[in-house]
Amino acid sequence: MAVFACAGCGAVLTASVSQVVLPVHAHQSYGHELLPALLEPGTYAVDPEPFGPPWRLWEEIGAKEAEARGVYAPVHALSYGPPGAVAVAPGDVRGTVLIPERCDGYCLGLDGRDGPNLACAQCGREVATRIDDCTYWQVVWLDPRAVRPVNADEPAPRVLSWEALREEQPETPPIEPIGAWSPVWEAAVAVALAHLLAASDGARVVVPDGPVADTFRPALDALLPPEPSVKSLALAGPGLSATVADIVVVPRHPQTGEVWPYGAGAAVPLPADVWMYLAFNHNQRHLPVSGGLPDGVYRDDPPPPRPFGPFRPDWDMFLSALARLPEVRQPWLRAIYDHVKDRRYSHPF
């Protein structure tokens, strides 16, 4: 466990927190309503990429400089802020005050557009950026140049084994109680889809009927050509029978970031909370079916929620992930990237 302290005066700025993997939806924007906190209380995550202003447009950067930054296809702009920003839940922050002139936002809160908006209450040093506006996951990003970790005198949570993870990892259902698709699912599947396409080498991917097909098949069929050459796709991971496929979707450990080891074929990681639901909730149907309950049979519990419309991965998260894969420089995959980018408002998948 650790607390983060001001690098200037040493004042404690957070509760005791333990490190977890940065969620794939950390930089997702979604809808126009308030989203919950990005991280669970008592945890923190580190973003290896640069965060916050200043921003530079693609036209200023150029392909060569962008590739040196690990971006291989055109994006609107790249951050030239410091890498290594530390994300914590807003409720875990201590000893800070708002910087009034940095409190701009789009609609209902702060969006961090002007850089750090929290200062150390003891010495006034700019230490963090709070984001709590609509469309953004609520989070405080600690500036790695302004804070330092300090060991806390508390035992760290145990690292769950894969077997224990299956028992203790909460699953994230794909549908919200109101009937909307989960933004966590839309982001996670979008990022996995980018990796899946790269692993396909442009061949048509065959997906057996079931939850994985419901999740990935529509997008794969829309983006890959219907050619004779095919690759197979399957789930693999803890608690499942051994499988052989060209491409497997496997869980990523939420604490360590470890990807489930799969000996053969290409492995596409998926956050464990989403993977667990795909793997072990085979009886949940999220599309309307005809008919009803037999006569004399009554249901005590409410039926599972039905979605408002078809599932679609988050196109923005898909493009962001695909732009950071070196494979996107291949002409066939770059054509898919451009196709989605040019048609993102017309539901390209």
N, C-alpha and C positions, 0 to 999 in steps of 0.2 A: 504494500500500500504506500501511497505517497500523497503529500500535499504540495501544491504549487505556491511559491512565495514570490514576492516582488524582488526582482533582481537588483533594484536600487536600494531599498531600505530593509528588505527581509520580512516585511509583513506577510502574514499568511493570507492567501487569496482564495483558497478552496477548502472544502471538506476533504477528508481522506478518501482517495479514489484509487481504483485498480484499473489496469489497462485492459482494453478490449479492442477488437478489430473495428476500424472505421466502417460504419454501415455504407453499403453501396449507394444508398439514397441520400447521403450527406449533403450533396449540392443540388438535389432535386428541387424544382419549383412545381407546385401542383395546385391547380384550381385557384380560388379566391376566398378561401376560408382559413381560419387559424388551424395550424397543424400542431400536434403534440411535440414534446421534447424529443430531440434526436436520440439521446442516450438515456439509459436507465440511471437513476440516482446511484451515486457511489462508483461511477465508472468514468474513464476518459479514453480518448482515442487520438491518434496522431495522424495528421494528413501529410503525406510525404511531398505532395505537390505544393508549389507556391500558392499563397492565399491572399486575397484582398488587393486593393490598389497599391501601386499604379497598374493600369491595364494598357496593353498595347494591341492595336488592331492587327489582323493578319497581314494587311497590306504593308504595314511598317516592319513586320517581323521577317516575312519571307520563308520559303519552304526549308532552306538549309538551317536557319537558326531554330525554326520550330522543331525540326527533326532532332537537333541537339538537345531539345527539351523533352523529347519523347512524344511528339505529336506529328503524325504522318499524313494528315489530310487537313484541308483548310477549315479553320474554325473562326468564329467572329472575332474573338480576342483572347489573349492569354494574360494571366496574372503575372506580374513581376514583383509581387510581394514576397515575404520570406517563406521558404518551405518549413515544414515541421510545426504548423499551428496545432495547438492542443485543444480538442473539443471537450467540453464538459456540459453537463446539464445546468440550466440556469439556476436551479435551486441549490446547486453545490457551490456557488460562488459566494465568497465572503470578502468583506473589507474593501469594496469598490464603490465608486460614485459615478454617475453619468456625466459625460462631457456635453453640456447643453447644445453647443454649436455643431455637434456631430450626431444629432438625434433625428436625422431625416429618415423617411421611410416612404413606401409606396402607398400604404393605405391605413393599416391598423396598428403599426408598430415600427420597429427599427429594422432596417435592412442592411446596415453596414456599408452603405455606398461611399461614405467619406472616410473610411478607415476606422481605427480604434475609437470606440465611443464610451469606454469605461476606463477610469483612472484609479490608481491606488489611493484609497482614502487617507493613507498616512503621509505619503510624500508627493502625490499628484502625478506620478509617472503614468503615461498611457500604457495600459497593460492588456487590454482585451477588446473584442468586438462582440457585442450582444446582437443577436438576430432573433426577432420574434414577430416580424410582420406576417401578414397573410401570404400564402403560397409557399412559405419557407418553414422548414423544420426548426423548432426553437432550440437554440444552442448558444453557448458563449465560446468564442474562439480566443484562447490565450495566445498572445504574441510571443513566439519563442525567443525573441530578442529581449523581452521585458520581464520574463518570469524564469524561475528555475525550480526543478523538482527537489523536494526534501523528503527523505524517508520518514514515514509515519510509524509510530510505535503500535502498529496493529497488524495482526496476521492477514496475509493476502488470501482471498478466496481460493479454494482448491481448483486446480485445472481439471475439468471434467474429462473423463475418458470418453471414447466414442460410444461405448455401451451406456455409460451414465448419461451422456448427452441425450440419447434417445429417450430416456426416462424423464429427464429433468428440463430439457429445452422446451420452452413454450412454443407452440406452433403459431404461425400467423395465418389466419384464414384468408382466402383470396377475396372475400366479399365483406364489405363493411355492413353494419346492421341496417343502414339506411338503403342498402341495395347498390351502392357504388363499388366498383372494383377497388381493392386496396392499393394505395399509392406505393406501398412497400413492394407488393407483387409486381406492379407495373415497372418499377425501377429494376428490381432484381432480375426479372425475366428479360428485360431489355439488355442489360449488361451481359447476361448469359447468352442471349441470342447473338450478340456481336462475336463472342468467342466461339459459339457454335458454327457460325458462318465461316469464320477463319479456319476452323478445323475441317470443314466440309470440302475444302479445296475446289469449291464450285460445283460439286456433284450433288445430285438430288438426294435428300435425306429421307429415309423411310422411318416413320415413327409408328410403333404398334398402337392400336386403339387403347385409350385409357387416359388418365389425367395428364400424362406428358404430352400426348397428342393434342388434347384440348388446349394445352397451354402454348405449345410451340408450333404445331403443324400449320395453322393458318398463315403465320408469318413466313415460315420456311417455304410453303407452297407459293406464296406471293413473291418471294425474293429470288428463289433459285429456279433455274430453268428445268422444265420437265424432260430431262435427258435420260437415256437408258442407264448410264452409269449411276450407281446408287451407293450410299453409305447408310449403315444402320445406327439407330440411336436408342439408348436405354438408360434407365436409372441404375446406379450402383452405389453401394454404401452400407453402413452398419445396419444389420437386421434384415438385409435382403439376400436372397439366394444369389450365388455366383452367376454372373452373366457374361456373355461374350458379345461385344458390339464394337463397331468402328469408332463410335463416339459415345461416351457415357457422361451423364450429368451426375455430379457427386457433390456432397455437402462440404462447405468451408466452415471450419471450427470457429465459433464466435469469439472465443477468448484468445486463441493462438494464431488464427489465420491459416492454420494447416489445412491443406486440401486432402480429402480422403484418398489414401494411396491406392491407385489402380494400376496394375502391372502392364496391361496391354491396351492399345488404342489411345485416343486423345481424350483427356478428362476436361470437362467444362464445369467450373465451380459454380455453386449456387448457395446463397446464405442458408445456414442450417435450418432456420425457422421456416423458410419456404420449402426447402427440400423435404423436411420431415412431413409436412402436410401432403406434398405430392406422393411421397412414398407410402404413407400409412392411412390415408383417408380415402380408400378406394370406393367406399359406399356413398360418398357425398356427391350428388349430382347438382350441377349449377345451371343446367339448361332445362326449360320446361319440358315435361313429358306428357303424353296423352293418358287419359284414364284417371282413376283415383283409387281410394282405398276400397277393399271389398265390403259388401254389405255386412253390417254388424261389427265392423272394426273401427275403433275410435283412436284418435291420436291425442295423447295428453300434452306432449311437448310441441312447441311451435315448429313448423317446417323450416328447413334451412332457408336463409334469405336468397332471393333470386336477383340477378344483376339487371341493371337498367338496359344494358346493351352488350354487344360482343366484347370479349377481352382484347385489348390492344396494348402491347408494350409501350412504354414511354419513349417516344421517338427522340426526344432530346437526350435522354440518358443513353439510348442506343447509339446515337451519333457521337456522343462524347467518348464512349467506350471504344467504338470502332476506330475513331480517329487516333487512338493511342495504341493500336495494334500495328506492328510493322507490316503485317500481311495486307493491310489496306492499300499498300502501294501496288499490289497486283492489279492489273487492269480490270479483271472481272469483279473484284471486290470493291475497287474504287468506283466502278459504275453503279454498284448497289448503294454505296455511300452517297453518291451524287443524286441518285434517283430518290432516295428517302429525303435528303436535304431539300431537294427542289419541290417535293410533294408532301411535305410534312403536315400541311393543313388539310390535305385531302385523303388522309388515312391510307398511307402507302402500304400498310400491312394490318 
